[in-house]
Amino acid sequence: MWETSSAWFDLAIILGVFAVGAVCFGRFEEHKSRGRRVAKVIVVSAVYVWIAQAGGRPFAAAFLAFFAVFAVAVHAWWLPKNGINGWTAEPYDDYLALIGKKRRSRTE
């Protein structure tokens, strides 16, 4: 029942990554629609599980590591370089201007 070789375990890994990411960096996604954010979780989860099952967990870990290195570079170097706090996205209006987006209304 509690096997680590199943696709469900791989899915648990990636959804755990998304959960931690949403808690820590969800502020950076507020300008996107809910549908787009849900689609991202579904697509990335499917790709991760496919890689883990087809190529093995080392390849899936490399997939995660690639995006983790990219995220660290953006949040620790590029955002602060442009006057944005890489942890809180403050000042938020400046962050939105930097990425070329507009503030979304709360009703969407």
N, C-alpha and C positions, 0 to 999 in steps of 0.2 A: 504494500500500500504506500509506503513512504520511500519510494525509490527515487534516487537522484538522477537516474538515467532517462527519465521520461520527459516528454515535451512539456508536460505541466510544470515540471521543475524549472525548465528554461523560461517558460512564461512567467512564473513567479519571480524569477531573477529580474527580468526586464521590467515587469510592473512595479517591483520594489524600487528599481532605479527611477522610474517615472514618479513614484510617490515621493521619494526624497527630493527629487528635482522640483516637483510642484511646490513642496513646502518651502524649499530654499530659494527658488528662482521663479516662482509663478508670476511674480510682478512683471517680469519681462514678456509675458505672453498675454497680458490683459487686453492689448489692442487687437488681438485676433479673435475671430468668432468662435463660439463654443464648438460648432461643427468642425471647424478646421483643427481645433485642438484635439478633439476626439479622434478625428481621422488620423492625425499624427501618431497618437498612441496606438491605434489599430495597425497602421502600416508599419511603423518601426517595430512593434511587437511581432508581427508576422514575419518580417524580414529577419529579425534576430532569431526567432525560433527556427526558421528555415535554415539559416546558416548553422545554428547549433546542431540541428539534426542531420543536415547534409554534410557539413564539413567538420563538425566536432566543436566542442566547447572552446578550444584554443582559438579557433577562427572567430567564434562569436565574441570571445573576450577581446580579440584584436579589433573587431567592429566597434565595440563599446569604447575601447581605449582610444581609437582614432577620434571619436566624437568628444570624448572627455578631454583630450589634449586640446582640441579646437575650442571647447567651451572654456577651459582654463585660460587659454590665450585671450579670448574675447573678454571674459569677466575680470581677469587680473591685470591685463595689459592695455588692450585697445579701448575699453570703456573708460578707465581712469585717465588714459592719455587724452581723451576727448571731454574730460570734465564730468563724467558720470560715475557714480558709485557703483562698482561692479557687483555689489551684494544687494543693494536696495533699489537700484535704477533711479536714484534721486540725483538731481531734479528731474522728475518724470517727464515734464514737458520738453526739456532739453533732450532727454533720451528719445522721445518720439520724433523730435525734429532731426536728430542724428540719423535715425533709421528711415526717415521719410514717411512717417505714418501720422495719422490724426487720432486724437483722443476719441474713444468710442463712448457712446451714451450708455448709461447703466441699464437701459431697458432691453438691450439686445442680448 
